[in-house]
Amino acid sequence: MLKKKHHPIAARLSAIAIVCSLLPGLLITDKTRAQSLLNLHLNQTTQAVSHLPKISSDLVNQVLGAGLGARVNVIVQSNGPWGTVLDTLITLYGGQITTGYNNFNLRAVNLPASSVLALALDLKINFISPDRPVRLLGHLSTTTGANAATASAGRPGPDGSGVGIAVLDSGIYNAHRSFLGANSALRVVANKDFTGERRTDDPYGHGTHVAGIAAGNARISSGDYLGIAPNASLINLRVLNSQGAGTTSGLLSALDWVITNRSNHNIRVINMSLGAPAVDSYKNDPICKAVRQLVNKGTVVVVAAGNNGIDASGHKIYGQIHSPGIEPSAITVGAANTYGTDSRADDTVTTYSSRGPTRSYWTDANGSRRYDNLIKPDIVAPGNKLIAAEAVDNLLVTQYPDLDAGVSDVATRKMMRLSGTSMAAPVAAGAAALILQTNGRLTPNLVKAVMMYTAQPLAGYNMLEQGAGQLNIEGAVRLAKLIRTDLTNSTPLGAPLLSSTEAPLSETVIADYTFGWSQGIVLNYTYVTGSGLATYYQKIYGTGVLLSDGVIAGDGVIAGDTTRLTEGIQIGQNIMTSNGVIAGDGQVFCAYGILLSNTLLRDGQFLGDGVIAGDSTGVIAGDTTMKGDNTACMQSSPDPDI
């Protein structure tokens, strides 16, 4: 039988609670002594819990600030499979399991605040974090290259047919004409609510718009607002309520559902245009760990980077990537501004798009914070003032009528305009569907690598702003089509990657503008380049590994792992700013300005006074108010309603 063990830290918390409860009734002199005692206990307890690596720092603060009898909602992760012994343990500490999961070793628990620290000390517990709120992060097919990809050599190209995209958002307005298939059948094939509101429509208005960007058809305004994968199946998993808010536990339930049901609907892609504050390292963050599990099972997970690229004063800031965008296996997408033109010559990264490095952290045994400091986002995609499906009577348009694009007066044909990395992510999710329809044998790592290798680096932006560059669907689909379909984890390092003996031309033409591919892949702390990435099989392309496993970082040196990368792959030692060189003028994935010189991106080496070296306007800062670009673009086209 389990016995509840008392620990000195838990005892201190009890003492604090007792003193707090007595303070109001004490005389002034006694109250002063009691307050001194309380301060002493608080200082000692704070110092003690700061050395506990199994609890989120924000949960520690929440627990220490909780009153007598207060309870907290937490996510409890176990060491190994969750069983009845752990159920009993939670009960012994006065907790109640509110949500269970079939595929994850964790539970959502309501627990007395005074029991959190003691529970964390149990060897069966891996990590405890708050059940954090999840919130929104606040001409398309031509400029992304989707049109070129779907009309190669006059033959019908991929349109997403047969590929399921799970949209984890505020719901989908299924009656919208954008979601009909070629045979007029509804392409939203499954609906599930995880908010507790028992509805799967979209009263908030965000999810319908996101789904339209990823997979809207050409029935509105003669195809002016065609989505990226217009015949893909949509799986509507509602994790945000009528106010656009959700919880970590609800999001985990949706991801758990995907693992159980992915084969029923061929769910190959997940889109999450949402996020939570990135506090815990991706190694401990429960959403990140769930994402990793899905990626290892063959599902591409696309996540918005966040909209905190500038502060309330308009200053550029770094280090504001949200969770689960901090997860290395996810495709984290920032937002580009196309200025409403098909040509990509004038494209830029939006001011509001969140920049890396990731500032989530874990705490070592000495109480020191160890920041992840990963390079994110992985790519950028158009996300500024995009027009897509509008949910009927949704809250966003009700509060901000100007968001309606004025396309139609018919409810099922209305379109709205939104901006943000929330809009950029479904562009990449739709692209993933096209890539997987083209070559269904690609692993998530290969899909991600193909997107980065064929991306267009935007001039004047470093990798912490744009990753490998702007998504190039034409190039990605063209490269994916050439990759062998018989590759497995057992394929030897250096085996031919392509079914053709010749590598594809590493450039793309869109709207008469020719640009070169990055020909590189951004990894955790660096990047790798070389044509061998597209011609030889690399061991980092399999399942159960990360792309970043191809490099070894330590003691300020980054080196290639020769057991995972072939010879000839170049390892970068700096964070670079692209010069946007066009095809034929030299290297593209390189720099005219070095952001970090000969330094491994790790804690304590570049933060200093908070200024990013080489960027006179960029600073590391805390959470900020989201602000968007005011560029006039993406003008609407009236719908003839036919």
PLY file of the C-alpha trace (Angstrom):
ply
format ascii 1.0
element vertex 642
property float x
property float y
property float z
element edge 640
property int vertex1
property int vertex2
end_header
0.00 0.00 0.00
1.26 3.48 -0.84
2.07 5.72 2.08
2.12 9.47 1.86
5.62 10.68 2.66
6.26 14.09 4.14
9.19 16.13 2.87
10.79 19.21 4.45
9.70 21.39 1.53
6.10 20.24 1.89
6.33 20.90 5.62
7.51 24.44 4.92
4.52 25.04 2.67
2.18 23.86 5.42
3.86 26.23 7.87
3.44 29.12 5.45
-0.25 28.33 5.03
-0.79 28.22 8.81
0.97 31.55 9.37
-1.03 33.17 6.56
-4.30 31.99 8.09
-3.41 33.45 11.51
-2.10 36.85 10.40
-5.43 38.74 10.23
-6.29 38.08 13.90
-2.94 38.91 15.49
-1.92 42.06 17.38
0.43 44.42 15.58
3.55 43.25 17.46
2.63 39.61 17.04
1.72 40.23 13.43
5.16 41.71 12.79
6.83 38.64 14.23
4.52 36.37 12.25
5.24 38.29 9.05
8.98 37.90 9.68
8.46 34.17 10.19
6.43 34.00 7.00
9.13 35.84 5.03
11.77 33.48 6.40
9.77 30.42 5.36
9.08 31.91 1.93
12.76 32.65 1.31
13.85 29.20 2.44
11.13 27.49 0.42
11.83 29.51 -2.72
15.51 28.61 -2.52
14.66 24.95 -1.99
12.15 24.56 -4.81
14.38 26.38 -7.29
16.57 23.28 -7.17
13.72 20.96 -8.14
14.05 20.16 -11.86
10.72 18.32 -12.00
8.40 21.33 -11.64
7.77 24.23 -14.02
9.04 27.52 -12.65
5.69 29.23 -13.20
3.96 26.44 -11.28
6.38 26.96 -8.39
5.40 30.63 -8.28
1.74 29.70 -8.47
2.07 27.24 -5.60
4.01 29.63 -3.38
1.44 32.34 -3.96
-1.56 30.10 -3.33
-3.71 30.63 -0.26
-4.78 28.04 2.29
-6.88 25.31 0.66
-6.13 26.49 -2.88
-6.10 23.94 -5.69
-4.32 24.01 -9.03
-4.85 22.35 -12.41
-1.68 20.62 -13.57
-0.32 18.16 -16.12
1.48 15.28 -14.38
3.94 13.22 -16.45
5.06 9.80 -15.24
8.28 7.85 -15.54
7.01 4.97 -17.64
3.45 3.85 -18.38
0.67 5.30 -16.25
-0.97 2.68 -14.05
-3.28 2.24 -11.08
-0.41 2.83 -8.66
-0.14 6.39 -9.95
-3.91 6.83 -9.78
-3.72 5.88 -6.11
-0.78 8.22 -5.55
-2.74 11.16 -6.96
-5.66 10.31 -4.67
-3.39 10.08 -1.60
-2.25 13.64 -2.22
-5.84 14.86 -2.46
-5.83 15.07 -6.24
-8.45 14.25 -8.82
-7.65 13.10 -12.35
-9.69 15.28 -14.72
-8.46 13.90 -18.06
-6.83 10.60 -18.97
-4.97 9.78 -22.19
-4.66 6.55 -24.13
-1.33 7.24 -25.79
0.58 9.57 -23.46
2.17 8.84 -20.08
0.49 11.75 -18.37
-2.74 12.93 -16.78
-4.50 16.24 -16.25
-4.97 16.58 -12.49
-6.69 18.96 -10.06
-4.50 18.99 -6.97
-4.15 20.88 -3.67
-1.42 23.47 -4.17
0.22 22.28 -0.97
0.66 18.78 -2.46
2.40 19.70 -5.72
5.96 19.81 -4.43
5.64 16.62 -2.41
4.14 14.79 -5.40
7.03 15.93 -7.59
9.51 14.31 -5.20
8.05 10.85 -5.87
10.34 8.80 -8.11
7.38 7.69 -10.24
6.76 11.29 -11.34
8.73 12.72 -14.26
7.51 16.33 -14.46
4.63 18.57 -13.34
3.54 21.70 -15.19
0.46 23.96 -15.13
-2.51 23.19 -17.33
-1.65 26.36 -19.20
-4.07 28.34 -21.32
-3.69 27.81 -25.07
-4.46 30.82 -27.21
-4.47 31.99 -30.79
-1.38 33.60 -32.16
-3.12 36.01 -33.77
-3.41 35.71 -54.18
-2.03 32.92 -52.13
-1.71 29.85 -54.39
0.32 31.68 -57.03
2.96 33.37 -54.89
3.64 30.20 -52.86
4.30 28.18 -55.98
1.29 25.93 -55.44
-0.13 26.71 -58.88
3.15 25.84 -60.55
3.38 22.63 -58.56
-0.11 21.52 -59.53
0.24 22.18 -63.25
3.60 20.69 -64.11
4.13 19.98 -67.82
0.43 20.40 -68.50
-0.50 17.40 -66.38
-2.83 17.52 -63.38
-0.72 17.94 -60.27
-1.36 17.26 -56.59
-4.37 18.86 -54.92
-4.23 17.10 -51.55
-6.52 14.24 -52.57
-6.39 11.35 -50.14
-4.45 13.25 -47.48
-6.07 14.19 -44.17
-5.20 17.50 -42.47
-6.22 17.75 -38.82
-7.00 21.36 -37.91
-6.72 21.89 -34.15
-8.41 25.24 -33.73
-11.72 26.95 -32.88
-13.85 24.70 -35.11
-14.92 24.72 -38.76
-18.10 26.12 -40.30
-18.84 23.03 -42.39
-21.57 24.66 -44.47
-19.11 27.01 -46.16
-18.82 26.31 -49.88
-15.02 26.35 -49.63
-15.07 22.89 -48.07
-16.90 21.00 -50.81
-15.03 18.45 -52.90
-14.89 17.98 -56.64
-18.09 15.92 -56.44
-19.74 18.46 -54.08
-19.30 16.12 -51.10
-18.22 17.71 -47.84
-14.47 17.30 -47.26
-14.69 17.82 -43.49
-14.74 14.11 -42.67
-14.62 14.19 -38.85
-15.62 16.63 -36.12
-14.73 16.44 -32.43
-14.97 18.93 -29.58
-12.38 19.12 -26.79
-13.55 22.36 -25.15
-16.52 21.03 -23.20
-18.94 23.27 -25.13
-20.35 20.29 -27.05
-20.24 21.95 -30.46
-17.90 21.69 -33.43
-18.89 24.75 -35.45
-16.84 27.93 -35.27
-18.45 30.72 -33.23
-15.06 32.42 -32.82
-14.12 32.43 -36.53
-10.43 31.54 -36.52
-10.50 27.82 -37.36
-12.67 28.18 -40.47
-10.27 30.75 -41.89
-7.26 28.54 -41.13
-8.94 25.52 -42.75
-9.75 27.61 -45.83
-6.11 28.62 -46.27
-4.94 25.03 -46.00
-7.62 23.42 -48.14
-10.23 25.84 -49.49
-11.56 25.10 -53.00
-11.90 27.38 -56.04
-15.68 27.91 -55.88
-15.53 31.48 -54.54
-14.69 34.46 -56.79
-13.57 32.24 -59.65
-10.82 30.68 -57.57
-9.19 33.91 -56.34
-9.03 32.47 -52.82
-7.99 28.95 -53.63
-6.38 27.15 -50.70
-3.11 25.28 -50.96
-4.50 21.71 -51.02
-8.06 22.21 -52.30
-9.10 18.57 -52.29
-7.52 17.42 -49.03
-9.74 15.96 -46.33
-10.19 18.07 -43.20
-10.46 16.75 -39.66
-12.04 19.35 -37.39
-10.68 19.04 -33.84
-12.07 21.93 -31.80
-9.66 22.85 -28.98
-10.46 26.58 -28.66
-13.77 27.73 -27.23
-16.19 30.47 -28.28
-13.75 33.10 -26.99
-10.75 31.59 -28.78
-9.23 30.12 -25.62
-8.26 26.56 -24.72
-6.18 24.50 -22.32
-3.12 22.31 -22.48
-5.19 19.34 -21.32
-7.72 19.86 -24.11
-5.01 20.16 -26.73
-3.39 16.97 -25.43
-6.75 15.20 -25.70
-6.99 16.20 -29.36
-3.46 14.97 -30.10
-4.25 11.75 -28.25
-7.34 11.35 -30.45
-5.22 11.80 -33.59
-2.89 8.98 -32.60
-5.84 6.66 -32.04
-7.76 7.64 -35.19
-5.11 8.74 -37.68
-5.39 5.63 -39.85
-9.18 6.01 -40.15
-8.84 9.31 -41.99
-5.24 9.06 -43.25
-4.24 11.98 -41.06
-0.75 12.77 -42.34
-0.66 16.45 -41.34
-1.61 18.39 -38.21
-1.96 22.18 -38.14
-1.81 24.11 -34.87
-2.22 27.85 -35.35
-2.14 28.39 -31.61
0.29 28.26 -28.74
1.08 28.59 -25.07
3.90 30.44 -23.32
7.19 28.60 -23.82
8.44 28.10 -20.27
9.58 24.50 -20.00
12.24 23.02 -22.25
10.88 20.96 -25.13
12.34 18.01 -23.22
9.72 18.54 -20.47
6.88 20.42 -22.18
3.93 17.96 -22.41
2.65 19.32 -25.73
6.12 19.09 -27.28
6.49 15.51 -26.08
3.11 14.64 -27.61
4.15 16.27 -30.90
7.37 14.24 -30.92
5.38 11.05 -30.46
3.15 11.92 -33.41
6.11 12.79 -35.64
7.78 9.51 -34.74
4.61 7.75 -35.87
4.74 9.45 -39.27
2.58 12.56 -38.86
3.83 15.97 -40.03
3.10 18.59 -37.36
2.98 22.24 -38.46
2.90 24.98 -35.82
2.66 28.78 -35.88
5.74 30.55 -34.53
3.81 33.30 -32.73
3.12 36.99 -33.27
5.49 38.58 -30.78
8.18 39.92 -33.10
7.87 43.48 -31.82
7.03 45.03 -28.48
4.35 47.63 -27.72
6.75 50.38 -28.82
7.45 48.73 -32.16
10.94 47.53 -31.27
12.16 44.27 -32.79
12.59 41.50 -30.22
13.99 37.97 -30.28
13.27 34.84 -28.28
9.46 34.77 -28.43
8.67 31.45 -30.13
5.64 29.82 -28.48
5.05 26.22 -27.46
4.79 23.82 -29.27
6.77 25.79 -31.86
9.84 25.18 -29.69
9.72 21.44 -30.46
12.59 20.43 -32.80
10.54 17.84 -34.72
7.72 20.28 -35.56
7.73 22.53 -38.62
7.58 25.98 -37.03
6.34 28.65 -39.43
6.88 32.40 -39.35
4.97 34.93 -41.46
6.07 36.62 -44.68
4.48 39.63 -46.36
3.90 39.28 -50.11
2.57 42.85 -50.48
-0.27 41.45 -52.55
1.95 40.62 -55.53
2.56 37.25 -57.18
6.25 38.01 -57.65
8.45 37.11 -54.70
11.05 39.80 -55.46
9.56 42.18 -52.88
8.64 39.68 -50.15
9.74 40.34 -46.57
9.36 38.82 -43.12
6.52 40.55 -41.27
7.44 42.69 -38.30
5.17 40.77 -35.93
6.46 37.27 -36.75
8.13 35.77 -33.67
11.88 35.25 -33.83
14.14 32.70 -32.25
16.06 31.51 -30.42
13.74 29.45 -28.25
14.01 30.61 -24.65
12.38 27.65 -22.93
14.60 26.05 -20.31
15.18 23.29 -17.80
16.71 23.61 -14.36
19.77 21.60 -13.39
20.58 20.14 -9.97
22.29 23.39 -8.96
19.21 25.46 -9.72
20.72 26.99 -12.88
18.52 27.55 -15.92
19.64 25.79 -19.09
18.01 27.44 -22.09
17.23 25.46 -25.24
18.30 28.32 -27.56
17.20 26.52 -30.73
17.06 28.25 -34.11
13.41 28.78 -35.00
11.30 29.28 -37.07
12.15 26.61 -39.64
10.60 28.47 -42.59
8.32 31.42 -43.28
5.21 31.50 -45.48
2.74 34.19 -46.58
0.66 35.27 -43.59
-0.21 38.94 -43.99
-3.82 39.90 -44.72
-4.82 36.60 -46.27
-8.41 36.11 -47.41
-10.14 32.80 -46.72
-13.43 31.29 -45.51
-15.52 33.17 -42.95
-17.64 31.36 -40.33
-21.21 32.60 -40.03
-21.84 35.21 -37.31
-18.41 34.67 -35.81
-17.11 36.71 -32.88
-14.09 38.13 -34.69
-16.13 39.73 -37.47
-18.85 40.79 -35.03
-16.28 42.70 -32.98
-14.24 43.88 -35.98
-16.56 44.23 -39.02
-13.72 45.40 -41.26
-12.32 41.85 -41.19
-15.07 40.84 -43.61
-13.50 40.98 -47.08
-16.70 42.12 -48.81
-16.66 39.17 -51.18
-20.28 38.02 -50.82
-23.47 38.62 -48.84
-24.28 34.89 -48.83
-23.30 33.34 -45.48
-21.86 30.19 -47.02
-19.69 32.20 -49.42
-18.39 34.98 -47.19
-14.65 35.49 -46.85
-12.61 37.33 -44.23
-9.12 38.78 -43.98
-6.70 37.91 -41.17
-2.96 38.25 -40.57
-0.45 36.36 -38.47
1.68 33.27 -38.24
-1.68 31.56 -37.64
-2.30 32.14 -41.35
1.22 31.19 -42.44
1.10 27.79 -40.71
-1.81 26.37 -42.78
0.01 27.45 -45.96
2.79 25.07 -44.91
0.29 22.43 -43.77
-1.39 22.50 -47.18
2.03 22.27 -48.80
2.82 19.20 -46.70
-0.37 17.59 -48.00
0.69 18.24 -51.61
4.15 16.83 -50.93
2.72 13.70 -49.31
0.22 13.16 -52.12
3.16 13.37 -54.52
5.25 10.92 -52.51
3.40 9.23 -49.68
6.49 7.38 -48.47
8.25 10.49 -47.17
8.89 10.68 -43.44
8.06 13.88 -41.52
11.80 14.58 -41.35
12.09 14.34 -45.13
9.05 16.57 -45.65
10.63 19.16 -43.38
14.04 18.82 -45.03
12.51 19.18 -48.51
10.68 22.35 -47.47
13.86 23.90 -46.07
16.17 22.77 -48.88
13.92 24.31 -51.56
13.02 27.47 -49.62
13.90 30.96 -50.85
16.10 32.92 -48.41
14.74 36.47 -48.12
17.30 39.26 -48.36
18.30 40.98 -45.14
16.81 38.49 -42.67
18.77 36.13 -40.45
17.92 32.53 -39.64
16.35 33.48 -36.30
13.80 35.43 -38.35
13.17 33.23 -41.40
14.79 29.85 -40.78
15.82 28.46 -44.17
13.66 31.01 -46.01
10.23 31.36 -47.58
8.29 28.22 -48.49
8.59 27.27 -52.16
5.90 24.70 -52.96
6.90 24.31 -56.60
10.42 23.31 -55.68
9.33 21.14 -52.76
6.86 19.13 -54.84
9.35 18.79 -57.70
12.04 17.45 -55.37
9.62 15.17 -53.50
8.53 13.60 -56.78
12.12 12.48 -57.46
12.78 10.91 -54.05
12.76 7.11 -53.96
9.71 5.39 -52.52
11.59 2.40 -51.08
13.58 4.25 -48.40
13.47 2.90 -44.84
15.38 3.37 -41.60
17.57 0.48 -42.79
18.64 2.28 -45.96
22.42 2.72 -45.70
23.97 6.15 -45.28
24.98 7.55 -48.66
22.60 5.45 -50.74
21.01 7.30 -53.68
18.13 9.46 -52.45
16.60 10.09 -55.84
15.11 7.76 -58.42
16.83 9.88 -61.06
20.58 10.02 -61.61
20.46 13.80 -61.95
19.65 16.25 -59.19
16.86 18.74 -59.93
17.70 22.28 -61.00
17.96 24.20 -57.72
15.93 27.21 -58.75
12.29 28.13 -59.26
10.48 30.64 -61.46
7.30 32.24 -60.07
5.62 35.17 -61.82
8.68 35.62 -64.07
10.99 35.94 -61.05
13.77 33.38 -60.74
15.23 32.58 -57.35
17.62 29.95 -56.06
16.89 27.42 -53.38
18.57 27.60 -49.99
20.12 24.14 -50.54
20.46 23.88 -46.81
18.73 22.67 -43.68
18.48 24.59 -40.41
19.23 22.42 -37.38
18.99 23.12 -33.65
22.02 25.39 -33.30
23.39 25.62 -36.82
22.73 24.66 -40.44
24.09 22.26 -43.02
24.45 22.79 -46.76
25.41 20.82 -49.83
23.84 19.12 -52.84
24.39 15.79 -51.08
21.39 16.62 -48.91
19.22 16.18 -52.01
21.11 13.35 -53.69
22.24 10.96 -50.93
20.27 9.34 -48.16
21.11 10.87 -44.77
20.35 8.93 -41.60
18.60 11.99 -40.16
15.79 11.46 -42.70
14.37 8.40 -40.94
11.79 8.13 -38.17
12.58 8.17 -34.48
15.41 10.69 -34.91
15.71 14.46 -35.27
17.24 16.27 -38.22
19.54 17.91 -35.67
20.95 14.51 -34.69
23.27 14.95 -37.65
25.44 17.41 -35.74
27.24 17.24 -32.42
27.55 20.43 -30.36
29.84 20.90 -27.40
32.54 23.15 -25.97
31.70 25.86 -28.49
32.31 23.58 -31.47
29.74 22.14 -33.89
30.74 19.06 -35.86
28.99 16.65 -38.21
28.10 13.15 -37.10
29.71 10.95 -39.75
27.39 8.09 -38.84
24.36 10.18 -39.89
25.65 12.63 -42.54
27.64 11.86 -45.69
30.96 13.46 -46.48
30.76 16.77 -48.29
27.95 18.20 -46.16
29.09 21.58 -44.85
28.41 22.42 -41.19
27.82 26.09 -40.41
29.55 27.70 -37.42
27.63 30.98 -37.47
24.07 32.26 -37.51
23.73 33.87 -40.89
21.82 36.72 -42.51
20.84 36.02 -46.11
21.92 38.38 -48.88
19.08 37.05 -51.03
21.39 36.25 -53.94
19.41 35.25 -57.02
20.11 32.13 -59.03
23.38 32.21 -60.93
24.97 34.90 -58.76
26.59 32.59 -56.24
25.71 30.98 -52.98
22.30 31.65 -51.49
22.37 30.05 -48.07
25.13 32.33 -46.82
25.76 35.76 -45.35
26.99 39.24 -45.85
26.59 39.83 -42.13
27.33 37.43 -39.30
24.89 37.58 -36.42
26.97 35.47 -34.08
30.67 35.12 -34.84
32.27 31.72 -34.24
30.05 31.09 -31.25
27.80 28.20 -30.38
24.33 29.49 -29.55
24.03 28.52 -25.93
23.17 30.08 -22.59
25.34 32.96 -21.43
27.23 33.46 -24.70
25.21 36.07 -26.51
22.48 37.49 -24.32
24.60 39.80 -22.17
22.81 43.13 -22.10
19.95 41.68 -24.12
21.08 42.94 -27.52
21.62 40.52 -30.40
25.11 41.05 -31.80
25.03 42.44 -35.31
21.42 43.63 -35.07
21.23 47.14 -33.69
17.45 47.02 -33.38
16.92 43.52 -32.01
16.63 42.76 -28.32
15.63 39.85 -26.13
12.47 40.78 -24.25
9.49 39.30 -22.43
5.93 38.75 -23.62
4.53 41.65 -25.58
1.40 43.00 -27.14
0.88 41.64 -30.64
1.07 44.21 -33.39
0.66 43.65 -37.10
1.85 45.27 -40.30
-0.30 48.03 -41.74
0.65 47.28 -45.33
-2.26 47.66 -47.73
-2.36 44.38 -49.60
-4.42 41.30 -50.37
-7.36 43.30 -51.77
-10.62 41.39 -52.04
-12.40 40.42 -55.25
-16.23 40.47 -55.40
-17.84 37.05 -55.66
-20.28 36.66 -58.57
-22.16 34.12 -56.39
-22.49 31.48 -59.08
0 1
1 2
2 3
3 4
4 5
5 6
6 7
7 8
8 9
9 10
10 11
11 12
12 13
13 14
14 15
15 16
16 17
17 18
18 19
19 20
20 21
21 22
22 23
23 24
24 25
25 26
26 27
27 28
28 29
29 30
30 31
31 32
32 33
33 34
34 35
35 36
36 37
37 38
38 39
39 40
40 41
41 42
42 43
43 44
44 45
45 46
46 47
47 48
48 49
49 50
50 51
51 52
52 53
53 54
54 55
55 56
56 57
57 58
58 59
59 60
60 61
61 62
62 63
63 64
64 65
65 66
66 67
67 68
68 69
69 70
70 71
71 72
72 73
73 74
74 75
75 76
76 77
77 78
78 79
79 80
80 81
81 82
82 83
83 84
84 85
85 86
86 87
87 88
88 89
89 90
90 91
91 92
92 93
93 94
94 95
95 96
96 97
97 98
98 99
99 100
100 101
101 102
102 103
103 104
104 105
105 106
106 107
107 108
108 109
109 110
110 111
111 112
112 113
113 114
114 115
115 116
116 117
117 118
118 119
119 120
120 121
121 122
122 123
123 124
124 125
125 126
126 127
127 128
128 129
129 130
130 131
131 132
132 133
133 134
134 135
135 136
136 137
138 139
139 140
140 141
141 142
142 143
143 144
144 145
145 146
146 147
147 148
148 149
149 150
150 151
151 152
152 153
153 154
154 155
155 156
156 157
157 158
158 159
159 160
160 161
161 162
162 163
163 164
164 165
165 166
166 167
167 168
168 169
169 170
170 171
171 172
172 173
173 174
174 175
175 176
176 177
177 178
178 179
179 180
180 181
181 182
182 183
183 184
184 185
185 186
186 187
187 188
188 189
189 190
190 191
191 192
192 193
193 194
194 195
195 196
196 197
197 198
198 199
199 200
200 201
201 202
202 203
203 204
204 205
205 206
206 207
207 208
208 209
209 210
210 211
211 212
212 213
213 214
214 215
215 216
216 217
217 218
218 219
219 220
220 221
221 222
222 223
223 224
224 225
225 226
226 227
227 228
228 229
229 230
230 231
231 232
232 233
233 234
234 235
235 236
236 237
237 238
238 239
239 240
240 241
241 242
242 243
243 244
244 245
245 246
246 247
247 248
248 249
249 250
250 251
251 252
252 253
253 254
254 255
255 256
256 257
257 258
258 259
259 260
260 261
261 262
262 263
263 264
264 265
265 266
266 267
267 268
268 269
269 270
270 271
271 272
272 273
273 274
274 275
275 276
276 277
277 278
278 279
279 280
280 281
281 282
282 283
283 284
284 285
285 286
286 287
287 288
288 289
289 290
290 291
291 292
292 293
293 294
294 295
295 296
296 297
297 298
298 299
299 300
300 301
301 302
302 303
303 304
304 305
305 306
306 307
307 308
308 309
309 310
310 311
311 312
312 313
313 314
314 315
315 316
316 317
317 318
318 319
319 320
320 321
321 322
322 323
323 324
324 325
325 326
326 327
327 328
328 329
329 330
330 331
331 332
332 333
333 334
334 335
335 336
336 337
337 338
338 339
339 340
340 341
341 342
342 343
343 344
344 345
345 346
346 347
347 348
348 349
349 350
350 351
351 352
352 353
353 354
354 355
355 356
356 357
357 358
358 359
359 360
360 361
361 362
362 363
363 364
364 365
365 366
366 367
367 368
368 369
369 370
370 371
371 372
372 373
373 374
374 375
375 376
376 377
377 378
378 379
379 380
380 381
381 382
382 383
383 384
384 385
385 386
386 387
387 388
388 389
389 390
390 391
391 392
392 393
393 394
394 395
395 396
396 397
397 398
398 399
399 400
400 401
401 402
402 403
403 404
404 405
405 406
406 407
407 408
408 409
409 410
410 411
411 412
412 413
413 414
414 415
415 416
416 417
417 418
418 419
419 420
420 421
421 422
422 423
423 424
424 425
425 426
426 427
427 428
428 429
429 430
430 431
431 432
432 433
433 434
434 435
435 436
436 437
437 438
438 439
439 440
440 441
441 442
442 443
443 444
444 445
445 446
446 447
447 448
448 449
449 450
450 451
451 452
452 453
453 454
454 455
455 456
456 457
457 458
458 459
459 460
460 461
461 462
462 463
463 464
464 465
465 466
466 467
467 468
468 469
469 470
470 471
471 472
472 473
473 474
474 475
475 476
476 477
477 478
478 479
479 480
480 481
481 482
482 483
483 484
484 485
485 486
486 487
487 488
488 489
489 490
490 491
491 492
492 493
493 494
494 495
495 496
496 497
497 498
498 499
499 500
500 501
501 502
502 503
503 504
504 505
505 506
506 507
507 508
508 509
509 510
510 511
511 512
512 513
513 514
514 515
515 516
516 517
517 518
518 519
519 520
520 521
521 522
522 523
523 524
524 525
525 526
526 527
527 528
528 529
529 530
530 531
531 532
532 533
533 534
534 535
535 536
536 537
537 538
538 539
539 540
540 541
541 542
542 543
543 544
544 545
545 546
546 547
547 548
548 549
549 550
550 551
551 552
552 553
553 554
554 555
555 556
556 557
557 558
558 559
559 560
560 561
561 562
562 563
563 564
564 565
565 566
566 567
567 568
568 569
569 570
570 571
571 572
572 573
573 574
574 575
575 576
576 577
577 578
578 579
579 580
580 581
581 582
582 583
583 584
584 585
585 586
586 587
587 588
588 589
589 590
590 591
591 592
592 593
593 594
594 595
595 596
596 597
597 598
598 599
599 600
600 601
601 602
602 603
603 604
604 605
605 606
606 607
607 608
608 609
609 610
610 611
611 612
612 613
613 614
614 615
615 616
616 617
617 618
618 619
619 620
620 621
621 622
622 623
623 624
624 625
625 626
626 627
627 628
628 629
629 630
630 631
631 632
632 633
633 634
634 635
635 636
636 637
637 638
638 639
639 640
640 641
